Amino acid sequence: MDAASTTKIKRKFETTYVIAKEKLAFAKMKPICELEERHGANLASEYQNDNVCATFIEFIACEQHDILLQALEESLFSVYTQMPALMLAMKRLKFPCPRL
């Protein structure tokens, strides 16, 4: 993937993150992307609908889940010794991570 395509996808992931964080409807993806394009961001017309927004949010959630698990495992305050049941439950959680 070239640098321009990477930048476009990155901007769409950032837009999706804000949509999820602000608890907006996934259908807001297209109008927000259109607004960004009017402000000069070149996003291309692909990946600007509610289905793609939901998929991007799944990718973001999967990545955040992995980061959280890693942080808990590496923490100086050993969660394993303090709350082993929590860690076991989190590891058993079958988080649906979409794959390309």
N, C-alpha and C positions, 0 to 999 in steps of 0.2 A: 504494500500500500504506500503510495507516495505521500509526501508531507502535507500537501493540500487536502487530500482525502482524510488523512489522520486528523487534521485540524477541524474539518467539518464534523466528523464523527464525535470528536472530543466535545465540541460545542453542543452537539445534540445530547450527549450524555450529561453535560452540565445543566442544560435546560431541563432534562428529565429529572435530574436530582432535585432541582428547585421545585418542580411540579409535585414530586413525592413529599418533599420536606414541608411544603406549604399546604399539603393535603388538597391539591387542586384536582379537578377532573382530568383524566387522561386525554380527553378530547381537546383540552387546551393546548396540546402539543403543537398542532398545526398553526393556530393563530399566533402563538408565541414565536414560533420559528419565522412566520411571515413578518411579524413585527421586527424581529432581529435583522431580517434581510432588508427591510426598509431602512434600518439604521446602519446598513453597510456591511453586515456580516454575510459572507457567502456560504450558505449552508447546503446548497443544492436542494432539489425537490424530493429526493428520496428520504425515507425514514421520518416522515412527518405526520404520523397518524396515531390514533389511540392504541392500536395493537402493538405498534413498534414501541411506543412509550411504555407499555406494560412489560414488554420484553426487556427493554433497557433497564427498567426498575428491577427486574429479576436479576439481571447481571450485577447491578450495583448492590443489591441486597446480599447476593451470594458472596461478593468480594468483601463486603463489610462483615459478614458472618465469619469468613475465614480470618480476617484481620482481628476480630474480637477473640476468637478461639486462640490464635497465636499469642495475642497480648496476655490473655489469661494464663496460658501455659508458661510464658516467659516472665511473668511478674515476680518481683522479689517476695511479695507476700504470697506464699504458696497457696493457691486456691485448692490444690489437691489435698493438702493436709487439713484445711479449714472446712471446705465444702466439697468433698469428693462426689457426693450425690449430684450436685449441680453440674459439675464437669462431665460426669458420666451421662447425664441427661442431655447436655448440649452436644456431646459427641454422637449420641445415638439419634439426634434429631436429623431426620432425612430432609435436609434443605434442598428444594428443587432448583438445582443450578443448571440453567440452560447452557448448552454447549454449541459452538459453531461447527 
